[in-house]
Amino acid sequence: MYFTDRGIEELVERRGDEQVTLEWLGERLRDFVDLNPEFETPIERFATWLARLDDEDDD
């Protein structure tokens, strides 16, 4: 188990029944980067990866 799995597990446990929009998620990611600018690059990579998931299915 990766260290980050604990945070993912907590997210699923606490908020797994909620439905959110990608707009809401984008705003939360922006808020996070505003508070933690050192994570700008990983958040940008994660957002780009999410945005392009369907592109991988087309191959």
mmCIF file of the N, C-alpha and C atoms, coordinates in Angstrom:
data_MODEL
# 
_entry.id   MODEL 
# 
loop_
_atom_site.group_PDB 
_atom_site.id 
_atom_site.type_symbol 
_atom_site.label_atom_id 
_atom_site.label_alt_id 
_atom_site.label_comp_id 
_atom_site.label_asym_id 
_atom_site.label_entity_id 
_atom_site.label_seq_id 
_atom_site.pdbx_PDB_ins_code 
_atom_site.Cartn_x 
_atom_site.Cartn_y 
_atom_site.Cartn_z 
_atom_site.occupancy 
_atom_site.B_iso_or_equiv 
_atom_site.pdbx_formal_charge 
_atom_site.auth_seq_id 
_atom_site.auth_comp_id 
_atom_site.auth_asym_id 
_atom_site.auth_atom_id 
_atom_site.pdbx_PDB_model_num 
ATOM 1   N N  . MET A 1 1  ? 0.849   -1.182 0.000   1.00 0.00 ? 1  MET A N  1 
ATOM 2   C CA . MET A 1 1  ? 0.000   0.000  0.000   1.00 0.00 ? 1  MET A CA 1 
ATOM 3   C C  . MET A 1 1  ? 0.891   1.239  0.000   1.00 0.00 ? 1  MET A C  1 
ATOM 4   N N  . TYR A 1 2  ? 0.582   2.140  -0.886  1.00 0.00 ? 2  TYR A N  1 
ATOM 5   C CA . TYR A 1 2  ? 1.297   3.409  -0.927  1.00 0.00 ? 2  TYR A CA 1 
ATOM 6   C C  . TYR A 1 2  ? 0.798   4.306  0.194   1.00 0.00 ? 2  TYR A C  1 
ATOM 7   N N  . PHE A 1 3  ? 1.656   5.229  0.632   1.00 0.00 ? 3  PHE A N  1 
ATOM 8   C CA . PHE A 1 3  ? 1.275   6.176  1.673   1.00 0.00 ? 3  PHE A CA 1 
ATOM 9   C C  . PHE A 1 3  ? 0.024   6.955  1.269   1.00 0.00 ? 3  PHE A C  1 
ATOM 10  N N  . THR A 1 4  ? -0.067  7.335  -0.023  1.00 0.00 ? 4  THR A N  1 
ATOM 11  C CA . THR A 1 4  ? -1.209  8.133  -0.482  1.00 0.00 ? 4  THR A CA 1 
ATOM 12  C C  . THR A 1 4  ? -2.520  7.361  -0.425  1.00 0.00 ? 4  THR A C  1 
ATOM 13  N N  . ASP A 1 5  ? -2.444  6.036  -0.386  1.00 0.00 ? 5  ASP A N  1 
ATOM 14  C CA . ASP A 1 5  ? -3.671  5.247  -0.306  1.00 0.00 ? 5  ASP A CA 1 
ATOM 15  C C  . ASP A 1 5  ? -4.474  5.571  0.938   1.00 0.00 ? 5  ASP A C  1 
ATOM 16  N N  . ARG A 1 6  ? -3.806  5.939  2.015   1.00 0.00 ? 6  ARG A N  1 
ATOM 17  C CA . ARG A 1 6  ? -4.527  6.270  3.249   1.00 0.00 ? 6  ARG A CA 1 
ATOM 18  C C  . ARG A 1 6  ? -5.436  7.474  3.041   1.00 0.00 ? 6  ARG A C  1 
ATOM 19  N N  . GLY A 1 7  ? -4.929  8.489  2.359   1.00 0.00 ? 7  GLY A N  1 
ATOM 20  C CA . GLY A 1 7  ? -5.750  9.664  2.080   1.00 0.00 ? 7  GLY A CA 1 
ATOM 21  C C  . GLY A 1 7  ? -6.895  9.336  1.144   1.00 0.00 ? 7  GLY A C  1 
ATOM 22  N N  . ILE A 1 8  ? -6.617  8.510  0.149   1.00 0.00 ? 8  ILE A N  1 
ATOM 23  C CA . ILE A 1 8  ? -7.673  8.103  -0.788  1.00 0.00 ? 8  ILE A CA 1 
ATOM 24  C C  . ILE A 1 8  ? -8.731  7.295  -0.053  1.00 0.00 ? 8  ILE A C  1 
ATOM 25  N N  . GLU A 1 9  ? -8.308  6.392  0.800   1.00 0.00 ? 9  GLU A N  1 
ATOM 26  C CA . GLU A 1 9  ? -9.257  5.594  1.577   1.00 0.00 ? 9  GLU A CA 1 
ATOM 27  C C  . GLU A 1 9  ? -10.111 6.481  2.485   1.00 0.00 ? 9  GLU A C  1 
ATOM 28  N N  . GLU A 1 10 ? -9.497  7.475  3.110   1.00 0.00 ? 10 GLU A N  1 
ATOM 29  C CA . GLU A 1 10 ? -10.258 8.390  3.966   1.00 0.00 ? 10 GLU A CA 1 
ATOM 30  C C  . GLU A 1 10 ? -11.279 9.168  3.140   1.00 0.00 ? 10 GLU A C  1 
ATOM 31  N N  . LEU A 1 11 ? -10.871 9.631  1.965   1.00 0.00 ? 11 LEU A N  1 
ATOM 32  C CA . LEU A 1 11 ? -11.792 10.352 1.089   1.00 0.00 ? 11 LEU A CA 1 
ATOM 33  C C  . LEU A 1 11 ? -12.992 9.491  0.734   1.00 0.00 ? 11 LEU A C  1 
ATOM 34  N N  . VAL A 1 12 ? -12.746 8.262  0.337   1.00 0.00 ? 12 VAL A N  1 
ATOM 35  C CA . VAL A 1 12 ? -13.840 7.361  -0.036  1.00 0.00 ? 12 VAL A CA 1 
ATOM 36  C C  . VAL A 1 12 ? -14.721 7.062  1.171   1.00 0.00 ? 12 VAL A C  1 
ATOM 37  N N  . GLU A 1 13 ? -14.093 6.854  2.318   1.00 0.00 ? 13 GLU A N  1 
ATOM 38  C CA . GLU A 1 13 ? -14.835 6.545  3.533   1.00 0.00 ? 13 GLU A CA 1 
ATOM 39  C C  . GLU A 1 13 ? -15.740 7.706  3.959   1.00 0.00 ? 13 GLU A C  1 
ATOM 40  N N  . ARG A 1 14 ? -15.198 8.918  3.946   1.00 0.00 ? 14 ARG A N  1 
ATOM 41  C CA . ARG A 1 14 ? -15.934 10.082 4.435   1.00 0.00 ? 14 ARG A CA 1 
ATOM 42  C C  . ARG A 1 14 ? -16.909 10.654 3.417   1.00 0.00 ? 14 ARG A C  1 
ATOM 43  N N  . ARG A 1 15 ? -16.553 10.613 2.117   1.00 0.00 ? 15 ARG A N  1 
ATOM 44  C CA . ARG A 1 15 ? -17.346 11.335 1.124   1.00 0.00 ? 15 ARG A CA 1 
ATOM 45  C C  . ARG A 1 15 ? -17.745 10.471 -0.060  1.00 0.00 ? 15 ARG A C  1 
ATOM 46  N N  . GLY A 1 16 ? -17.550 9.166  0.075   1.00 0.00 ? 16 GLY A N  1 
ATOM 47  C CA . GLY A 1 16 ? -17.789 8.251  -1.032  1.00 0.00 ? 16 GLY A CA 1 
ATOM 48  C C  . GLY A 1 16 ? -19.213 8.208  -1.552  1.00 0.00 ? 16 GLY A C  1 
ATOM 49  N N  . ASP A 1 17 ? -20.169 8.591  -0.738  1.00 0.00 ? 17 ASP A N  1 
ATOM 50  C CA . ASP A 1 17 ? -21.573 8.573  -1.170  1.00 0.00 ? 17 ASP A CA 1 
ATOM 51  C C  . ASP A 1 17 ? -21.995 9.863  -1.864  1.00 0.00 ? 17 ASP A C  1 
ATOM 52  N N  . GLU A 1 18 ? -21.142 10.870 -1.841  1.00 0.00 ? 18 GLU A N  1 
ATOM 53  C CA . GLU A 1 18 ? -21.481 12.166 -2.440  1.00 0.00 ? 18 GLU A CA 1 
ATOM 54  C C  . GLU A 1 18 ? -21.254 12.148 -3.944  1.00 0.00 ? 18 GLU A C  1 
ATOM 55  N N  . GLN A 1 19 ? -22.003 12.983 -4.635  1.00 0.00 ? 19 GLN A N  1 
ATOM 56  C CA . GLN A 1 19 ? -21.774 13.198 -6.054  1.00 0.00 ? 19 GLN A CA 1 
ATOM 57  C C  . GLN A 1 19 ? -21.315 14.638 -6.233  1.00 0.00 ? 19 GLN A C  1 
ATOM 58  N N  . VAL A 1 20 ? -20.267 14.811 -7.025  1.00 0.00 ? 20 VAL A N  1 
ATOM 59  C CA . VAL A 1 20 ? -19.731 16.144 -7.263  1.00 0.00 ? 20 VAL A CA 1 
ATOM 60  C C  . VAL A 1 20 ? -19.553 16.347 -8.761  1.00 0.00 ? 20 VAL A C  1 
ATOM 61  N N  . THR A 1 21 ? -19.481 17.594 -9.169  1.00 0.00 ? 21 THR A N  1 
ATOM 62  C CA . THR A 1 21 ? -19.225 17.899 -10.565 1.00 0.00 ? 21 THR A CA 1 
ATOM 63  C C  . THR A 1 21 ? -17.728 18.098 -10.769 1.00 0.00 ? 21 THR A C  1 
ATOM 64  N N  . LEU A 1 22 ? -17.302 18.012 -12.004 1.00 0.00 ? 22 LEU A N  1 
ATOM 65  C CA . LEU A 1 22 ? -15.901 18.295 -12.295 1.00 0.00 ? 22 LEU A CA 1 
ATOM 66  C C  . LEU A 1 22 ? -15.588 19.767 -12.068 1.00 0.00 ? 22 LEU A C  1 
ATOM 67  N N  . GLU A 1 23 ? -16.587 20.615 -12.231 1.00 0.00 ? 23 GLU A N  1 
ATOM 68  C CA . GLU A 1 23 ? -16.400 22.039 -11.924 1.00 0.00 ? 23 GLU A CA 1 
ATOM 69  C C  . GLU A 1 23 ? -16.078 22.217 -10.444 1.00 0.00 ? 23 GLU A C  1 
ATOM 70  N N  . TRP A 1 24 ? -16.807 21.534 -9.577  1.00 0.00 ? 24 TRP A N  1 
ATOM 71  C CA . TRP A 1 24 ? -16.559 21.596 -8.134  1.00 0.00 ? 24 TRP A CA 1 
ATOM 72  C C  . TRP A 1 24 ? -15.153 21.080 -7.834  1.00 0.00 ? 24 TRP A C  1 
ATOM 73  N N  . LEU A 1 25 ? -14.787 19.951 -8.431  1.00 0.00 ? 25 LEU A N  1 
ATOM 74  C CA . LEU A 1 25 ? -13.459 19.383 -8.212  1.00 0.00 ? 25 LEU A CA 1 
ATOM 75  C C  . LEU A 1 25 ? -12.375 20.348 -8.673  1.00 0.00 ? 25 LEU A C  1 
ATOM 76  N N  . GLY A 1 26 ? -12.568 20.961 -9.836  1.00 0.00 ? 26 GLY A N  1 
ATOM 77  C CA . GLY A 1 26 ? -11.600 21.936 -10.330 1.00 0.00 ? 26 GLY A CA 1 
ATOM 78  C C  . GLY A 1 26 ? -11.405 23.091 -9.368  1.00 0.00 ? 26 GLY A C  1 
ATOM 79  N N  . GLU A 1 27 ? -12.502 23.584 -8.805  1.00 0.00 ? 27 GLU A N  1 
ATOM 80  C CA . GLU A 1 27 ? -12.410 24.676 -7.829  1.00 0.00 ? 27 GLU A CA 1 
ATOM 81  C C  . GLU A 1 27 ? -11.650 24.234 -6.582  1.00 0.00 ? 27 GLU A C  1 
ATOM 82  N N  . ARG A 1 28 ? -11.897 23.024 -6.096  1.00 0.00 ? 28 ARG A N  1 
ATOM 83  C CA . ARG A 1 28 ? -11.190 22.526 -4.917  1.00 0.00 ? 28 ARG A CA 1 
ATOM 84  C C  . ARG A 1 28 ? -9.708  22.366 -5.213  1.00 0.00 ? 28 ARG A C  1 
ATOM 85  N N  . LEU A 1 29 ? -9.363  21.897 -6.419  1.00 0.00 ? 29 LEU A N  1 
ATOM 86  C CA . LEU A 1 29 ? -7.962  21.762 -6.781  1.00 0.00 ? 29 LEU A CA 1 
ATOM 87  C C  . LEU A 1 29 ? -7.290  23.126 -6.845  1.00 0.00 ? 29 LEU A C  1 
ATOM 88  N N  . ARG A 1 30 ? -7.992  24.130 -7.383  1.00 0.00 ? 30 ARG A N  1 
ATOM 89  C CA . ARG A 1 30 ? -7.439  25.489 -7.412  1.00 0.00 ? 30 ARG A CA 1 
ATOM 90  C C  . ARG A 1 30 ? -7.225  26.018 -5.990  1.00 0.00 ? 30 ARG A C  1 
ATOM 91  N N  . ASP A 1 31 ? -8.208  25.791 -5.126  1.00 0.00 ? 31 ASP A N  1 
ATOM 92  C CA . ASP A 1 31 ? -8.076  26.209 -3.727  1.00 0.00 ? 31 ASP A CA 1 
ATOM 93  C C  . ASP A 1 31 ? -6.854  25.556 -3.080  1.00 0.00 ? 31 ASP A C  1 
ATOM 94  N N  . PHE A 1 32 ? -6.691  24.260 -3.332  1.00 0.00 ? 32 PHE A N  1 
ATOM 95  C CA . PHE A 1 32 ? -5.572  23.527 -2.755  1.00 0.00 ? 32 PHE A CA 1 
ATOM 96  C C  . PHE A 1 32 ? -4.237  24.101 -3.223  1.00 0.00 ? 32 PHE A C  1 
ATOM 97  N N  . VAL A 1 33 ? -4.121  24.366 -4.526  1.00 0.00 ? 33 VAL A N  1 
ATOM 98  C CA . VAL A 1 33 ? -2.870  24.918 -5.055  1.00 0.00 ? 33 VAL A CA 1 
ATOM 99  C C  . VAL A 1 33 ? -2.631  26.328 -4.524  1.00 0.00 ? 33 VAL A C  1 
ATOM 100 N N  . ASP A 1 34 ? -3.693  27.114 -4.362  1.00 0.00 ? 34 ASP A N  1 
ATOM 101 C CA . ASP A 1 34 ? -3.526  28.447 -3.782  1.00 0.00 ? 34 ASP A CA 1 
ATOM 102 C C  . ASP A 1 34 ? -2.928  28.366 -2.375  1.00 0.00 ? 34 ASP A C  1 
ATOM 103 N N  . LEU A 1 35 ? -3.362  27.377 -1.611  1.00 0.00 ? 35 LEU A N  1 
ATOM 104 C CA . LEU A 1 35 ? -2.869  27.197 -0.244  1.00 0.00 ? 35 LEU A CA 1 
ATOM 105 C C  . LEU A 1 35 ? -1.536  26.458 -0.194  1.00 0.00 ? 35 LEU A C  1 
ATOM 106 N N  . ASN A 1 36 ? -1.244  25.673 -1.224  1.00 0.00 ? 36 ASN A N  1 
ATOM 107 C CA . ASN A 1 36 ? -0.046  24.831 -1.259  1.00 0.00 ? 36 ASN A CA 1 
ATOM 108 C C  . ASN A 1 36 ? 0.635   24.936 -2.623  1.00 0.00 ? 36 ASN A C  1 
ATOM 109 N N  . PRO A 1 37 ? 1.217   26.079 -2.945  1.00 0.00 ? 37 PRO A N  1 
ATOM 110 C CA . PRO A 1 37 ? 1.763   26.285 -4.293  1.00 0.00 ? 37 PRO A CA 1 
ATOM 111 C C  . PRO A 1 37 ? 2.856   25.288 -4.680  1.00 0.00 ? 37 PRO A C  1 
ATOM 112 N N  . GLU A 1 38 ? 3.488   24.671 -3.708  1.00 0.00 ? 38 GLU A N  1 
ATOM 113 C CA . GLU A 1 38 ? 4.525   23.686 -4.025  1.00 0.00 ? 38 GLU A CA 1 
ATOM 114 C C  . GLU A 1 38 ? 3.954   22.438 -4.707  1.00 0.00 ? 38 GLU A C  1 
ATOM 115 N N  . PHE A 1 39 ? 2.634   22.266 -4.654  1.00 0.00 ? 39 PHE A N  1 
ATOM 116 C CA . PHE A 1 39 ? 1.980   21.122 -5.292  1.00 0.00 ? 39 PHE A CA 1 
ATOM 117 C C  . PHE A 1 39 ? 1.382   21.473 -6.656  1.00 0.00 ? 39 PHE A C  1 
ATOM 118 N N  . GLU A 1 40 ? 1.714   22.639 -7.184  1.00 0.00 ? 40 GLU A N  1 
ATOM 119 C CA . GLU A 1 40 ? 1.137   23.066 -8.463  1.00 0.00 ? 40 GLU A CA 1 
ATOM 120 C C  . GLU A 1 40 ? 1.413   22.063 -9.580  1.00 0.00 ? 40 GLU A C  1 
ATOM 121 N N  . THR A 1 41 ? 2.643   21.604 -9.715  1.00 0.00 ? 41 THR A N  1 
ATOM 122 C CA . THR A 1 41 ? 2.987   20.683 -10.804 1.00 0.00 ? 41 THR A CA 1 
ATOM 123 C C  . THR A 1 41 ? 2.274   19.341 -10.669 1.00 0.00 ? 41 THR A C  1 
ATOM 124 N N  . PRO A 1 42 ? 2.295   18.684 -9.500  1.00 0.00 ? 42 PRO A N  1 
ATOM 125 C CA . PRO A 1 42 ? 1.576   17.407 -9.410  1.00 0.00 ? 42 PRO A CA 1 
ATOM 126 C C  . PRO A 1 42 ? 0.065   17.547 -9.634  1.00 0.00 ? 42 PRO A C  1 
ATOM 127 N N  . ILE A 1 43 ? -0.535  18.630 -9.144  1.00 0.00 ? 43 ILE A N  1 
ATOM 128 C CA . ILE A 1 43 ? -1.969  18.834 -9.340  1.00 0.00 ? 43 ILE A CA 1 
ATOM 129 C C  . ILE A 1 43 ? -2.261  19.071 -10.818 1.00 0.00 ? 43 ILE A C  1 
ATOM 130 N N  . GLU A 1 44 ? -1.396  19.831 -11.493 1.00 0.00 ? 44 GLU A N  1 
ATOM 131 C CA . GLU A 1 44 ? -1.575  20.072 -12.920 1.00 0.00 ? 44 GLU A CA 1 
ATOM 132 C C  . GLU A 1 44 ? -1.479  18.760 -13.697 1.00 0.00 ? 44 GLU A C  1 
ATOM 133 N N  . ARG A 1 45 ? -0.523  17.919 -13.333 1.00 0.00 ? 45 ARG A N  1 
ATOM 134 C CA . ARG A 1 45 ? -0.371  16.609 -13.996 1.00 0.00 ? 45 ARG A CA 1 
ATOM 135 C C  . ARG A 1 45 ? -1.581  15.716 -13.730 1.00 0.00 ? 45 ARG A C  1 
ATOM 136 N N  . PHE A 1 46 ? -2.074  15.724 -12.511 1.00 0.00 ? 46 PHE A N  1 
ATOM 137 C CA . PHE A 1 46 ? -3.246  14.919 -12.160 1.00 0.00 ? 46 PHE A CA 1 
ATOM 138 C C  . PHE A 1 46 ? -4.466  15.391 -12.947 1.00 0.00 ? 46 PHE A C  1 
ATOM 139 N N  . ALA A 1 47 ? -4.682  16.697 -13.005 1.00 0.00 ? 47 ALA A N  1 
ATOM 140 C CA . ALA A 1 47 ? -5.827  17.246 -13.735 1.00 0.00 ? 47 ALA A CA 1 
ATOM 141 C C  . ALA A 1 47 ? -5.730  16.917 -15.223 1.00 0.00 ? 47 ALA A C  1 
ATOM 142 N N  . THR A 1 48 ? -4.532  17.027 -15.787 1.00 0.00 ? 48 THR A N  1 
ATOM 143 C CA . THR A 1 48 ? -4.344  16.692 -17.195 1.00 0.00 ? 48 THR A CA 1 
ATOM 144 C C  . THR A 1 48 ? -4.599  15.216 -17.430 1.00 0.00 ? 48 THR A C  1 
ATOM 145 N N  . TRP A 1 49 ? -4.123  14.364 -16.545 1.00 0.00 ? 49 TRP A N  1 
ATOM 146 C CA . TRP A 1 49 ? -4.359  12.924 -16.650 1.00 0.00 ? 49 TRP A CA 1 
ATOM 147 C C  . TRP A 1 49 ? -5.850  12.621 -16.626 1.00 0.00 ? 49 TRP A C  1 
ATOM 148 N N  . LEU A 1 50 ? -6.582  13.241 -15.681 1.00 0.00 ? 50 LEU A N  1 
ATOM 149 C CA . LEU A 1 50 ? -8.028  13.034 -15.624 1.00 0.00 ? 50 LEU A CA 1 
ATOM 150 C C  . LEU A 1 50 ? -8.709  13.506 -16.905 1.00 0.00 ? 50 LEU A C  1 
ATOM 151 N N  . ALA A 1 51 ? -8.300  14.659 -17.401 1.00 0.00 ? 51 ALA A N  1 
ATOM 152 C CA . ALA A 1 51 ? -8.913  15.229 -18.596 1.00 0.00 ? 51 ALA A CA 1 
ATOM 153 C C  . ALA A 1 51 ? -8.709  14.341 -19.817 1.00 0.00 ? 51 ALA A C  1 
ATOM 154 N N  . ARG A 1 52 ? -7.618  13.606 -19.856 1.00 0.00 ? 52 ARG A N  1 
ATOM 155 C CA . ARG A 1 52 ? -7.267  12.817 -21.042 1.00 0.00 ? 52 ARG A CA 1 
ATOM 156 C C  . ARG A 1 52 ? -7.570  11.327 -20.916 1.00 0.00 ? 52 ARG A C  1 
ATOM 157 N N  . LEU A 1 53 ? -8.232  10.900 -19.861 1.00 0.00 ? 53 LEU A N  1 
ATOM 158 C CA . LEU A 1 53 ? -8.517  9.482  -19.667 1.00 0.00 ? 53 LEU A CA 1 
ATOM 159 C C  . LEU A 1 53 ? -9.223  8.866  -20.866 1.00 0.00 ? 53 LEU A C  1 
ATOM 160 N N  . ASP A 1 54 ? -10.205 9.523  -21.436 1.00 0.00 ? 54 ASP A N  1 
ATOM 161 C CA . ASP A 1 54 ? -10.924 8.982  -22.582 1.00 0.00 ? 54 ASP A CA 1 
ATOM 162 C C  . ASP A 1 54 ? -10.043 8.857  -23.805 1.00 0.00 ? 54 ASP A C  1 
ATOM 163 N N  . ASP A 1 55 ? -9.045  9.716  -23.943 1.00 0.00 ? 55 ASP A N  1 
ATOM 164 C CA . ASP A 1 55 ? -8.129  9.634  -25.072 1.00 0.00 ? 55 ASP A CA 1 
ATOM 165 C C  . ASP A 1 55 ? -7.393  8.301  -25.098 1.00 0.00 ? 55 ASP A C  1 
ATOM 166 N N  . GLU A 1 56 ? -7.053  7.781  -23.924 1.00 0.00 ? 56 GLU A N  1 
ATOM 167 C CA . GLU A 1 56 ? -6.355  6.500  -23.834 1.00 0.00 ? 56 GLU A CA 1 
ATOM 168 C C  . GLU A 1 56 ? -7.244  5.349  -24.291 1.00 0.00 ? 56 GLU A C  1 
ATOM 169 N N  . ASP A 1 57 ? -8.553  5.462  -24.062 1.00 0.00 ? 57 ASP A N  1 
ATOM 170 C CA . ASP A 1 57 ? -9.490  4.421  -24.461 1.00 0.00 ? 57 ASP A CA 1 
ATOM 171 C C  . ASP A 1 57 ? -9.663  4.372  -25.972 1.00 0.00 ? 57 ASP A C  1 
ATOM 172 N N  . ASP A 1 58 ? -9.384  5.477  -26.665 1.00 0.00 ? 58 ASP A N  1 
ATOM 173 C CA . ASP A 1 58 ? -9.562  5.540  -28.105 1.00 0.00 ? 58 ASP A CA 1 
ATOM 174 C C  . ASP A 1 58 ? -8.444  4.842  -28.867 1.00 0.00 ? 58 ASP A C  1 
ATOM 175 N N  . ASP A 1 59 ? -7.325  4.564  -28.192 1.00 0.00 ? 59 ASP A N  1 
ATOM 176 C CA . ASP A 1 59 ? -6.173  3.934  -28.866 1.00 0.00 ? 59 ASP A CA 1 
ATOM 177 C C  . ASP A 1 59 ? -6.436  2.496  -29.223 1.00 0.00 ? 59 ASP A C  1 
# 
